[in-house]
């Protein structure tokens, strides 16, 4: 997290409607991970206190995947784990 000694651990699942786009995401998993890490590194401790932070992060991830990988059929982004220490 930005300007913090705290640790953030997340596990994310992404639901995609189009099987071809799902395969594209699998092939580019390293790009998706990199994008998510960049997004999470820009989140501050104050941001983490906001009630809407998880939705905000989901929207950022969705937008990033649309821009970088041209994946338009994302139907859901889910946090299986979201821990701040």
C-alpha positions in Angstrom: 0.0 0.0 0.0 1.1 3.5 -0.7 3.1 5.3 2.0 2.5 2.5 4.5 4.1 -0.3 6.3 0.9 -2.3 6.2 0.5 -5.5 4.2 -2.3 -6.2 1.9 -3.2 -9.7 0.7 -5.9 -10.3 -1.8 -7.2 -13.3 -3.8 -9.3 -12.3 -6.8 -11.6 -14.3 -9.1 -12.7 -12.8 -12.4 -15.8 -14.0 -14.2 -15.9 -13.6 -17.9 -18.8 -14.3 -20.2 -17.0 -14.9 -23.5 -14.9 -18.2 -23.4 -12.4 -16.6 -25.9 -11.8 -13.7 -23.6 -11.5 -16.0 -20.7 -8.8 -17.9 -22.6 -7.1 -14.6 -23.4 -7.0 -13.7 -19.7 -5.5 -17.1 -18.9 -2.7 -16.5 -21.5 -2.1 -13.0 -20.1 -2.4 -13.8 -16.4 1.0 -12.2 -15.7 -0.3 -8.9 -17.2 -3.4 -9.1 -15.1 -1.4 -9.7 -11.9 0.9 -6.8 -12.7 -2.0 -4.5 -13.3 -3.7 -5.5 -10.0 -0.4 -5.0 -8.1 0.0 -1.6 -9.5 -3.6 -0.7 -8.6 -3.2 -2.0 -5.0 0.1 -0.2 -4.5 -1.6 3.1 -5.1 -4.2 2.5 -2.4 -3.4 4.3 0.9 -4.3 3.3 4.4 -6.9 6.2 4.4 -8.4 4.8 1.2 -8.7 1.4 2.9 -10.9 2.9 5.5 -13.5 3.9 2.9 -16.6 1.8 2.8 -16.5 1.7 -1.0 -12.9 0.8 -1.5 -13.4 -2.8 -2.6 -15.9 -1.6 -5.3 -13.5 1.1 -6.4 -10.7 -1.4 -6.7 -13.0 -3.8 -8.7 -13.9 -1.0 -11.1 -10.2 0.0 -11.6 -9.3 -3.7 -12.3 -12.2 -4.0 -14.8 -11.3 -0.8 -16.6 -7.6 -1.8 -16.8 -8.4 -5.2 -18.3 -10.7 -3.5 -20.8 -7.9 -1.1 -21.8 -4.9 -3.4 -21.8 -6.3 -6.7 -22.9 -9.5 -5.6 -24.7 -11.7 -7.8 -22.5 -15.2 -6.5 -22.6 -17.3 -9.3 -21.2 -16.3 -9.2 -17.5 -19.4 -10.1 -15.5 -17.9 -10.0 -12.1 -14.8 -9.5 -10.0 -14.8 -11.1 -6.6 -12.5 -10.9 -3.6 -12.1 -14.3 -2.1 -9.7 -12.8 0.4 -9.0 -9.2 1.4 -6.7 -8.8 4.4 -4.9 -5.7 5.6 -2.3 -6.1 8.4 
